[in-house]
Amino acid sequence: MKPVRVLQVIGIMNRAGAESLIMNLYRTIDRSLVQFDFVEHGNAPAVYDQEIQELGGRVYRCPKFSGKNLLTYRKWWEEFFNLHDDEYEVIHGHIGSTASIYLSIAKKHGLFTIAHSHNTNGPLNAKQVLYRTLSYPTRHTADYFFSCSRQAGIDRYGKKIADNPLKLSIMNNAVDTNKFAFNSEQRNRIRSLYGLDETKFVVGHVGRFAPAKNHDYLIEVFRSIHNKNQNAVLLMLGDGDLREHIENSVIEYGLYSHVIFAGVQENVNEYMSAMDVLVFPSIFEGLPVTLVEAQASGLPSFISENIPADAVIVPEIVSVLSLNEKPEYWAARINEYHSDDRLQYAGIVKKRGFDVENNAQELMKFYIEKSSRVKEERSK
């Protein structure tokens, strides 16, 4: 039998939270039973494209939606399903702004439609107003809904849907807990790579350089940490539009020799073993995969109160702090850090439902069941 092919709709398959979650699931599922194909927005090649193809998936590219190209965008989807609707029974939409467009067209072609919320609402500004306006009709379009947290479900689909277990499921942003378990050999290798001996206090951050991640505040916090501890080093993974701005801030504060811009890395698990703490002062988040990974690594994490409480899996190693506090307050709390036995935490995260193996099995069952129903309907 051919596997059930599920169409995943995403912005672009580079390394980021939702994309990492999808790839974790994709690597774990039994691909003889369920296979993923992807529609990405825009023509730029993505980091995960080659791996997708090696795993048996196909990558299609649709136009980036600008608002002005609504007719072109709709036409692309109409033509896509005219060509491919018999190949799919299920579509899983991860990009929210245009979900009501592509899901409604998919529904017209007989597919079971899923919308997935990976984030809570950000601060209300012109961009957020536009996003919420565009995404609002999705709650009347999709057959089923997933969200990374209850609040992400409420913000995107409304309380009525979020509170209905027949309509919405919370899908934990699960990770490979064995992979992210603390590893002293990996720690030594990464620290040696950057010339960091065990006297160095490595403050870590993983995330794209974008406003939501609040790098300006992060730099202020690290500046205060370093004022009290000259052995402190900031190790940042990620890339993005604001990287140059943050690099300039670091130079301005005279901290450049104490900050490492490591860029995008495949082996985030090894970098987390090398870190001593994670600082995550986001302005808004859904349920960050990074924080799940950090807890599996036993990495003490200092996070903003804007991160949903659902993300705190192991409260013993997570400190929730307010962004209304001065950076010096965060720094004082972080400088109180004491090392702990980090090996125990991967098992705790797994037991609490954040291991990708279990989630992949449940999602496979869901896809196969919905695919069978669609096939039955089509055969009538």
KOLKOL-459734 format. One record per residue: x, y, z of N, C-alpha, C in turn. Coordinates in steps of 0.05 Angstrom, whole numbers, padded with zeros to 5 digits, always signed. Atoms other than C-alpha are relative to their C-alpha. Layout:
N
XYZXYZXYZ;...
END
This chain:
380
+00016-00024+00000+00000+00000+00000+00017+00025+00000;-00014-00026+00000+00022+00071-00014-00005+00014+00026;+00005-00015-00025+00032+00116+00047-00020+00022-00004;+00017-00024+00000-00018+00170+00064+00018+00024-00003;-00016-00024+00005+00011+00234+00036-00015+00024+00012;+00011-00023-00013-00002+00295+00080+00014+00025-00010;-00012-00025+00010+00008+00365+00052+00004+00019+00023;-00006-00019-00021+00043+00410+00102+00005+00027-00013;-00003-00027+00011+00037+00485+00087+00014+00018+00020;-00018-00015-00018+00091+00529+00117+00011+00024-00015;-00013-00023+00013+00127+00595+00104+00024-00009-00016;-00024+00011+00013+00196+00567+00090+00013-00018+00020;-00010+00020-00018+00230+00506+00119+00029+00005+00008;-00026-00005-00013+00289+00539+00153-00003-00007+00029;+00001+00008-00028+00308+00525+00225-00013+00021+00017;+00015-00016-00019+00257+00556+00271-00019-00018+00015;+00016+00016-00018+00206+00533+00322-00019-00019-00013;+00019+00017+00013+00149+00507+00280+00013-00020-00019;-00014+00016+00019+00195+00481+00227+00016-00023+00013;-00014+00021-00015+00237+00443+00278-00019-00021+00010;+00021+00019-00009+00174+00412+00307-00008-00019-00023;+00009+00017+00023+00151+00388+00238+00021-00020-00008;-00021+00018+00008+00219+00359+00222+00004-00022+00021;-00001+00020-00021+00222+00324+00290-00020-00022-00005;+00021+00019+00005+00156+00291+00274+00005-00016-00026;-00005+00012+00026+00175+00277+00202+00022-00022+00001;-00022+00020-00003+00240+00241+00221-00009-00025+00016;+00008+00021-00019+00202+00199+00273-00022-00018-00010;+00023+00016+00010+00139+00176+00236+00010-00024-00016;-00005+00023+00018+00136+00110+00199-00008+00010-00028;+00006-00012+00026+00143+00138+00129-00010-00020-00021;+00013+00020+00018+00119+00073+00098-00031+00002+00003;+00029-00004-00005+00051+00092+00128-00009+00028-00005;+00007-00028+00003+00051+00168+00127+00024+00015-00011;-00021-00016+00013+00092+00214+00082-00008+00029-00001;+00006-00029+00001+00097+00290+00084+00010+00011-00027;-00009-00018+00021+00099+00337+00024-00004+00028+00011;+00000-00028-00011+00109+00412+00033-00006+00020-00022;+00003-00024+00016+00084+00476+00002+00013+00023+00016;-00013-00023-00012+00132+00533+00019-00006+00025-00016;+00006-00025+00012+00121+00606+00005+00025+00014-00010;-00023-00013+00011+00170+00641-00041+00018-00019-00015;-00017+00016+00017+00225+00617-00087+00027-00007+00013;-00026+00004-00013+00284+00617-00038+00003-00029+00009;-00004+00027-00011+00314+00548-00023+00002+00001+00030;+00000+00001-00029+00307+00527+00050+00019-00021+00010;-00020+00018-00013+00354+00492+00098-00009-00029+00000;+00010+00027-00003+00310+00431+00106-00008-00014-00026;+00010+00011+00026+00293+00421+00032+00013-00026-00007;-00015+00024+00008+00347+00370+00018-00007-00024+00017;+00007+00022-00018+00331+00329+00080-00029-00010-00006;+00027+00007+00007+00257+00330+00062-00001-00019-00024;-00001+00016+00024+00272+00302-00007+00014-00027+00006;-00013+00026-00007+00319+00249+00023-00018-00018+00015;+00019+00016-00016+00263+00227+00069-00024-00008-00017;+00022+00008+00018+00217+00219+00008-00021+00020-00005;+00020-00021+00003+00179+00284+00011+00005+00017-00025;-00002-00018+00023+00165+00333-00045-00003+00029+00011;+00002-00029-00007+00173+00409-00041-00011+00015-00023;+00012-00018+00020+00127+00456-00079+00003+00029+00010;-00003-00028-00008+00133+00531-00079-00023+00017-00012;+00022-00018+00009+00074+00580-00081+00010+00029+00003;-00009-00028-00003+00078+00656-00087-00003+00009+00029;+00003-00013-00026+00091+00695-00024-00024+00019-00001;+00024-00016+00000+00027+00729-00004+00006+00029+00009;-00005-00028-00007+00030+00805-00004-00025+00016+00005;+00026-00015-00001-00044+00824-00003-00007+00009-00028;+00005-00010+00027-00037+00856-00071-00003-00023-00020;+00000+00022+00019-00029+00788-00104-00021-00021+00007;+00020+00019-00009-00092+00756-00075-00010-00018-00023;+00010+00016+00022-00118+00734-00143+00021-00020-00010;-00021+00018+00008-00051+00705-00163+00004-00023+00019;-00004+00019-00021-00045+00670-00097-00023-00021-00001;+00023+00019+00002-00115+00639-00102+00002-00018-00025;-00003+00015+00025-00102+00619-00174+00021-00022+00003;-00021+00021-00004-00038+00582-00154-00012-00024+00014;+00012+00022-00015-00076+00541-00103-00021-00015-00015;+00021+00014+00017-00134+00526-00150+00014-00018-00020;-00014+00016+00020-00085+00502-00203+00015-00024+00014;-00014+00021-00015-00046+00462-00151-00018-00024+00005;+00018+00022-00007-00106+00422-00128-00014-00012-00025;+00010+00012+00025-00132+00414-00199+00019-00022-00010;-00020+00019+00009-00067+00377-00212+00005-00023+00021;-00010+00019-00021-00056+00342-00144-00022-00009+00019;+00019+00006-00022-00122+00335-00106-00004-00030+00004;+00003+00029-00004-00124+00260-00118+00023-00013+00014;-00024+00010-00014-00056+00253-00084-00002+00004+00030;+00002-00007-00029-00079+00281-00017-00028-00003+00010;+00025+00000-00015-00134+00270+00033+00001+00020+00023;-00004-00017-00023-00105+00314+00088+00019+00023-00006;-00018-00023+00002-00075+00384+00089+00002+00012+00028;-00006-00010-00026-00042+00412+00151+00013+00028-00003;-00009-00027+00004-00035+00488+00151+00014+00013+00024;-00015-00012-00022+00019+00520+00193+00004+00030-00003;-00003-00029+00004+00020+00589+00163-00028+00012+00002;+00026-00009-00008-00038+00628+00193-00013+00022-00017;+00011-00024+00013-00045+00692+00153-00018-00007-00024;+00015+00007+00025-00071+00657+00090-00014-00027+00002;+00012+00026-00003-00099+00593+00120-00028-00001-00010;+00028+00000+00009-00170+00613+00105-00003-00002-00030;+00000+00002+00029-00152+00618+00032+00006-00028-00010;-00008+00026+00011-00114+00554+00019-00016-00023+00012;+00016+00022-00011-00155+00512+00067-00028-00001-00012;+00027+00000+00012-00221+00534+00036+00001-00012-00028;-00003+00012+00026-00195+00515-00033+00005-00030+00002;-00005+00029-00005-00169+00448-00006-00026-00014+00007;+00025+00012-00008-00237+00435+00025-00019-00004-00023;+00017+00003+00025-00272+00448-00041+00008-00024-00016;-00010+00023+00015-00228+00393-00070-00002-00026+00017;+00006+00024-00015-00250+00345-00015+00020-00008+00021;-00020+00007-00020-00190+00347+00032-00010+00005+00029;+00004-00006-00028-00194+00343+00108+00020+00022+00008;-00017-00024-00003-00167+00411+00131+00007+00004+00030;-00010-00005-00027-00125+00425+00193+00014+00027+00001;-00015-00025-00006-00103+00493+00220+00016-00004+00026;-00018+00004-00023-00045+00496+00269+00010+00027+00010;-00010-00025-00012-00030+00555+00316+00025-00006+00015;-00026+00004-00013+00043+00559+00336+00007+00024+00017;-00008-00024-00014+00040+00626+00371-00024+00013+00014;+00020-00017-00012+00001+00671+00418+00000+00027-00015;+00001-00026+00012-00019+00741+00397+00023+00018+00010;-00021-00019-00008+00037+00793+00398-00013+00026+00007;+00010-00026-00007+00030+00865+00420-00016+00012-00024;+00018-00010+00021-00026+00900+00382+00013+00024-00015;-00011-00021+00018+00004+00940+00324-00012-00004-00028;+00012+00002+00026-00012+00950+00251+00003-00028-00013;-00006+00026+00011+00021+00884+00231-00018-00021+00013;+00017+00020-00014-00017+00845+00285-00029+00003-00008;+00027-00004+00009-00083+00877+00265-00005-00013-00027;+00002+00012+00027-00072+00855+00193+00000-00030+00002;-00002+00029-00003-00052+00785+00214-00025-00012+00012;+00024+00011-00013-00111+00775+00260-00025+00002-00018;+00022-00003+00019-00159+00802+00207+00001-00022-00022;-00003+00020+00021-00131+00755+00154-00006-00028+00010;+00002+00027-00011-00129+00694+00199-00027-00006+00012;+00025+00004-00014-00197+00704+00232-00019-00020-00014;+00019+00019+00013-00239+00667+00179+00008-00029+00002;-00009+00028-00001-00197+00604+00190-00017-00016+00019;+00016+00014-00020-00240+00587+00251-00026-00010-00012;+00024+00009+00014-00299+00579+00203+00006-00017-00024;-00009+00015+00024-00259+00542+00150+00010-00028+00006;-00014+00025-00005-00217+00487+00180-00019-00021+00012;+00015+00022-00013-00245+00419+00199+00010-00006+00028;-00012+00006-00026-00198+00412+00257+00023+00019+00006;-00019-00020-00009-00149+00453+00298+00020-00013+00019;-00021+00006-00019-00083+00442+00333+00011+00027+00011;-00014-00023-00010-00047+00491+00378+00022-00010+00019;-00023+00008-00016+00019+00489+00416-00006+00005+00030;+00008-00005-00028-00015+00515+00480-00029+00009-00001;+00028-00008-00002-00085+00531+00504-00003+00029-00009;+00003-00028+00007-00072+00606+00498+00004+00005-00030;-00004-00002+00029-00046+00598+00427-00026-00008-00015;+00026+00008+00012-00112+00563+00411-00021+00022+00004;+00019-00021-00006-00154+00617+00444+00005+00025-00018;-00006-00024+00015-00117+00674+00410-00006-00002-00029;+00003+00003+00029-00122+00645+00341-00029-00008-00008;+00026+00011+00008-00190+00609+00341-00023+00007+00018;+00021-00007-00018-00229+00636+00399-00005-00021+00022;+00003+00017-00023-00248+00606+00466-00019-00023-00005;+00019+00020+00005-00307+00567+00439+00013-00025-00013;-00014+00022+00013-00263+00525+00394+00022-00012+00018;-00022+00009-00017-00204+00522+00442-00010-00018+00023;+00010+00016-00022-00249+00492+00496-00016-00024-00009;+00015+00023+00011-00280+00440+00450+00020-00022-00008;-00019+00021+00006-00239+00375+00452-00006-00015-00026;+00007+00012+00026-00276+00351+00390+00010+00016-00024;-00009-00018+00021-00249+00410+00351+00029+00006+00001;-00028-00009-00003-00181+00426+00379+00016-00018+00019;-00019+00015-00017-00122+00387+00408+00025+00017+00004;-00026-00013-00006-00061+00416+00442+00022-00020-00007;-00023+00017+00008+00000+00385+00408+00025+00011+00013;-00025-00009-00013+00060+00390+00453+00023+00003-00020;-00023-00004+00017+00121+00418+00419+00022-00019+00009;-00017+00022-00010+00157+00352+00430+00027+00000-00014;-00027+00002+00011+00231+00339+00419+00010-00029+00005;-00014+00025-00005+00278+00279+00417+00015+00003+00026;-00011-00005-00027+00292+00278+00491+00027-00014+00003;-00026+00014-00002+00349+00227+00483+00022+00016-00013;-00020-00016+00014+00384+00272+00434+00008+00024+00017;-00006-00025-00015+00379+00333+00480+00009-00005+00028;-00011+00006-00026+00400+00297+00543+00028+00011+00003;-00027-00012-00005+00461+00331+00574+00022-00020-00006;-00022+00017+00008+00526+00304+00547+00026+00015+00005;-00025-00014-00008+00593+00323+00579+00020+00001-00023;-00019+00000+00023+00633+00303+00517-00007+00021-00020;+00009-00022+00018+00591+00349+00473+00006+00027+00012;-00006-00026-00014+00599+00404+00525+00029+00007-00004;-00028-00006+00002+00674+00398+00524+00008+00007-00028;-00008-00004+00028+00678+00395+00448-00008+00028-00009;+00009-00026+00009+00636+00458+00436+00015+00022+00015;-00015-00021-00014+00670+00498+00491+00028+00002-00009;-00028+00000+00010+00738+00477+00465+00001+00015-00028;+00002-00012+00026+00716+00500+00395+00002+00030+00001;+00000-00029-00003+00707+00571+00421+00020+00009+00021;-00020-00008-00020+00764+00570+00471-00011+00006+00027;+00013-00005-00026+00719+00567+00532+00007-00022+00019;-00005+00020-00020+00747+00531+00592-00022+00000+00021;+00022+00002-00020+00706+00511+00653-00002+00023+00019;+00003-00024-00017+00720+00577+00687-00020+00019-00012;+00019-00018+00014+00675+00611+00635-00029-00007+00007;+00029+00003-00006+00602+00622+00653-00014+00007-00026;+00011-00004+00027+00566+00612+00587-00030+00005+00002;+00028-00008+00001+00500+00649+00581-00010-00005-00029;+00009+00008+00027+00461+00620+00522-00026+00012-00009;+00025-00008+00011+00406+00642+00476-00002-00013-00028;+00005+00012+00026+00375+00606+00416-00026+00013-00011;+00023-00013+00012+00328+00644+00370+00007+00018-00023;-00005-00018+00022+00321+00684+00307+00002+00029+00010;-00004-00029-00008+00342+00757+00310-00024+00015-00011;+00026-00012+00007+00271+00785+00308-00011+00014+00025;+00009-00016-00023+00233+00835+00352-00012-00017+00023;+00013+00016-00021+00193+00781+00389+00020-00012+00020;-00020+00013-00017+00258+00751+00417+00013+00019+00019;-00008-00020-00019+00276+00816+00451+00031+00000+00006;-00030+00001-00003+00352+00814+00438+00011+00025+00014;-00010-00025-00012+00360+00887+00460+00000-00004+00031;+00002+00004-00029+00337+00868+00530+00021-00021+00009;-00019+00021-00006+00380+00805+00528+00028+00012+00003;-00026-00012-00001+00442+00847+00514+00003+00017+00025;-00001-00016-00025+00425+00894+00572+00004-00019+00024;-00003+00020-00022+00418+00833+00618+00028-00010+00001;-00027+00011+00000+00484+00804+00595+00020+00021+00008;-00018-00021-00009+00518+00871+00604+00002+00002+00030;+00000-00001-00030+00497+00871+00677+00012-00025+00011;-00013+00025-00009+00518+00798+00685+00030+00003-00001;-00029-00002+00005+00587+00814+00657+00012+00020+00019;-00011-00019-00019+00595+00874+00702+00007-00013+00027;-00005+00014-00025+00592+00827+00762+00017-00025-00003;-00015+00025+00005+00625+00766+00730+00015+00003-00026;-00016-00004+00024+00682+00779+00682+00005-00025-00016;-00002+00026+00015+00683+00705+00663-00025-00007-00016;+00025+00006+00014+00614+00710+00633+00004+00004-00030;-00001-00001+00029+00607+00697+00558-00029-00004-00010;+00027+00004+00012+00543+00704+00516+00003-00015-00026;-00001+00018+00024+00534+00649+00464-00028+00000-00012;+00026-00003+00013+00477+00664+00415+00000-00016-00026;+00005+00015+00024+00451+00616+00362-00024+00013-00015;+00022-00011+00016+00408+00641+00304+00010+00021-00018;-00006-00022+00019+00405+00693+00250-00026+00015-00005;+00024-00015+00006+00356+00745+00224+00006+00029-00005;-00003-00027+00009+00344+00816+00204+00013+00019+00020;-00010-00018-00021+00363+00847+00271+00029-00007+00009;-00027+00008-00009+00431+00812+00277+00020+00022-00001;-00020-00022+00003+00472+00871+00251-00005+00021+00022;+00007-00020-00021+00435+00918+00299+00011-00010+00027;-00009+00011-00025+00452+00872+00358+00030-00001+00001;-00029-00001+00001+00524+00865+00336+00011+00028+00006;-00009-00028-00004+00530+00941+00335-00004+00008+00030;+00004-00006-00029+00501+00945+00406+00022-00012+00017;-00021+00014-00015+00551+00894+00431+00027+00015-00003;-00024-00015+00005+00608+00934+00399-00001+00026+00017;+00003-00025-00015+00581+00999+00430+00005-00004+00030;-00004+00005-00029+00582+00968+00500+00027-00012+00006;-00026+00010-00005+00652+00942+00491+00000-00030+00008;+00003+00028-00009+00629+00870+00498+00006-00020-00023;-00001+00017+00024+00646+00842+00429+00018-00025+00005;-00018+00022-00005+00703+00798+00455-00012-00020+00020;+00014+00018-00019+00654+00767+00505-00026-00011-00010;+00025+00009+00012+00597+00752+00457+00007-00016-00025;-00004+00018+00023+00595+00695+00407-00026-00001-00016;+00022+00003+00019+00549+00700+00347+00005-00026-00016;-00006+00027+00012+00548+00626+00328-00016-00005-00025;+00016+00004+00024+00496+00633+00273-00019-00024+00003;+00019+00023+00000+00448+00577+00254+00017-00026+00001;-00015+00025-00004+00473+00509+00278-00019-00024-00001;+00016+00024+00001+00448+00439+00264+00000-00014+00027;-00003+00015-00025+00473+00411+00330-00006+00017+00025;+00008-00017-00022+00434+00456+00378+00003-00015+00027;-00002+00017-00024+00434+00398+00428+00028+00002+00013;-00028-00002-00010+00510+00401+00434+00006+00027+00012;-00004-00027-00010+00510+00476+00443-00014+00004+00027;+00013-00003-00026+00459+00470+00499+00015-00014+00022;-00017+00013-00020+00504+00421+00535+00023+00018+00008;-00023-00018-00005+00559+00473+00529-00008+00025+00017;+00009-00023-00014+00516+00528+00560-00004-00006+00030;+00006+00002-00029+00508+00541+00635-00028+00009+00007;+00028-00009-00003+00442+00579+00631-00011+00008-00027;+00013-00011+00023+00392+00599+00579-00016+00024+00008;+00015-00024-00006+00363+00669+00578-00019+00005-00024;+00021+00000+00020+00297+00677+00540-00021+00021+00006;+00018-00022-00008+00265+00745+00549-00020+00009-00021;+00018-00006+00023+00214+00740+00493-00023+00018+00007;+00023-00017-00003+00160+00792+00484-00026-00016-00003;+00022+00019+00003+00112+00738+00460+00010-00025-00013;-00007+00026+00010+00115+00664+00443-00025-00017-00001;+00021+00020-00001+00071+00605+00428+00008-00019+00023;-00013+00017-00020+00106+00547+00463+00026-00007-00012;-00025+00002+00014+00179+00552+00444+00013-00027+00002;-00014+00026+00001+00212+00487+00422+00027+00003+00015;-00026-00004-00012+00278+00517+00446-00002-00005+00030;+00002+00003-00029+00253+00518+00518-00005-00029+00008;+00004+00029-00005+00230+00445+00514+00027-00013-00002;-00026+00012+00004+00299+00427+00487+00018+00006+00024;-00017-00009-00022+00333+00467+00543-00006-00017+00025;+00007+00015-00024+00294+00431+00597+00008-00029-00002;-00010+00027+00004+00310+00363+00567+00030-00002+00005;-00029-00002-00005+00383+00385+00571+00007+00006+00029;-00005-00008-00028+00374+00404+00644+00013+00027+00003;-00012-00026+00002+00394+00475+00625-00017+00020+00016;+00016-00020-00015+00371+00526+00678-00007+00023-00019;+00011-00020+00020+00327+00576+00640-00013+00022+00014;+00012-00025-00011+00308+00647+00656-00017+00012-00022;+00019-00007+00022+00246+00666+00616-00018+00022+00009;+00018-00021-00006+00198+00723+00611-00028-00011+00007;+00027+00009-00008+00128+00719+00640-00019-00001-00024;+00017+00001+00024+00101+00727+00568+00000-00028-00013;+00000+00027+00011+00118+00655+00553-00021-00017+00015;+00022+00015-00013+00057+00609+00566+00010-00019+00021;-00007+00017-00022+00058+00571+00631+00003-00029-00009;-00002+00027+00010+00049+00507+00590+00029-00008-00007;-00028+00005+00008+00122+00514+00569+00018-00008+00023;-00016+00007-00024+00147+00504+00640-00006-00029+00007;+00004+00028-00004+00154+00429+00642+00013-00009+00026;-00015+00007-00024+00206+00424+00697+00005+00026+00016;-00002-00026-00014+00194+00484+00744+00025+00003+00017;-00024-00002-00016+00255+00466+00785+00023+00014-00013;-00023-00013+00014+00301+00493+00731-00009+00023-00018;+00010-00022+00016+00258+00548+00701-00008+00023+00019;+00007-00024-00016+00254+00618+00731-00015+00019-00018;+00017-00018+00016+00198+00663+00705+00003+00028+00012;-00006-00027-00009+00216+00737+00709-00016+00020-00017;+00015-00021+00013+00180+00801+00690+00018+00018-00017;-00015-00019+00016+00204+00846+00634-00003+00028+00011;+00002-00026-00013+00181+00904+00677+00023+00004+00020;-00024-00002-00017+00241+00888+00721+00023+00011-00016;-00024-00010+00013+00306+00923+00706+00019-00024-00008;-00019+00022+00007+00359+00881+00670+00018-00008+00023;-00018+00007-00022+00401+00885+00733-00013-00021+00018;+00013+00020-00016+00348+00844+00769+00003-00028-00012;-00005+00026+00014+00351+00789+00717+00028-00009+00004;-00029+00007-00002+00427+00791+00720+00006-00011+00028;-00005+00009-00028+00427+00784+00796-00010-00029+00004;+00011+00027-00003+00382+00723+00792+00016-00021-00015;-00016+00018+00017+00424+00692+00736+00027-00006+00013;-00027+00003-00013+00489+00704+00774-00002-00017+00025;+00003+00018-00023+00460+00663+00832+00000-00029-00008;+00001+00027+00010+00461+00602+00787+00019-00019+00014;-00018+00022-00010+00488+00537+00817-00004-00024-00017;+00002+00023+00018+00504+00476+00776-00015-00023+00014;+00016+00022-00010+00462+00413+00784+00005-00024-00018;-00003+00024+00016+00460+00342+00758-00020+00002-00023;+00018-00005+00023+00433+00355+00688-00009-00025-00014;+00006+00024+00015+00429+00283+00666-00029-00010+00005;+00026+00011-00007+00362+00269+00701-00023+00012-00015;+00023-00015+00009+00320+00319+00664-00012-00009-00027;+00011+00011+00025+00312+00286+00595-00022-00019+00006;+00020+00019-00007+00274+00230+00628-00025+00013+00011;+00023-00014-00012+00229+00279+00666-00017+00012-00022;+00014-00013+00022+00211+00317+00602-00015-00021-00016;+00013+00022+00015+00195+00251+00567-00025-00010+00015;+00022+00009-00016+00150+00228+00624-00024+00019-00001;+00021-00020-00001+00111+00293+00621-00012+00006-00028;+00015-00001+00025+00090+00283+00549+00013+00016-00022;-00013-00017+00020+00142+00322+00509+00021-00015-00016;-00018+00016+00017+00178+00265+00474-00012-00005-00027;+00011-00001+00027+00170+00265+00399-00010-00028-00009;+00008+00027+00008+00162+00189+00393-00030-00004+00005;+00029+00003-00007+00094+00188+00428-00017+00018-00017;+00016-00019+00016+00069+00250+00392-00002-00008-00029;+00000+00009+00028+00089+00223+00324-00019-00023-00004;+00018+00022+00002+00051+00159+00337-00029+00009+00000;+00028-00010-00002-00013+00197+00357-00007+00015-00026;+00006-00015+00024-00008+00243+00297-00003-00018-00024;+00003+00019+00022+00002+00185+00249-00028-00013+00000;+00027+00012-00003-00062+00152+00276-00021+00020-00010;+00019-00021+00007-00099+00218+00267-00001+00003-00030;-00001-00004+00029-00076+00228+00195-00013-00024-00015;+00010+00024+00013-00092+00156+00176-00030-00003+00002;+00029+00001-00004-00161+00159+00206-00015+00020-00018;+00013-00021+00016-00179+00224+00171+00003-00006-00030;-00004+00007+00028-00150+00200+00105-00020-00022-00008;+00019+00021+00006-00193+00137+00109-00028+00011-00004;+00027-00011+00002-00256+00178+00120-00003+00015-00026;+00001-00015+00025-00240+00223+00061-00003-00019-00023;+00002+00020+00021-00229+00162+00017-00028-00012-00002;+00027+00011+00000-00296+00133+00038-00020+00020-00012;+00018-00021+00011-00331+00199+00022+00003+00002-00030;-00005-00003+00028-00298+00203-00045-00010-00024-00016;+00008+00025+00014-00317+00131-00063-00031-00002-00002;+00030+00002+00000-00392+00143-00051-00011+00011-00026;
END
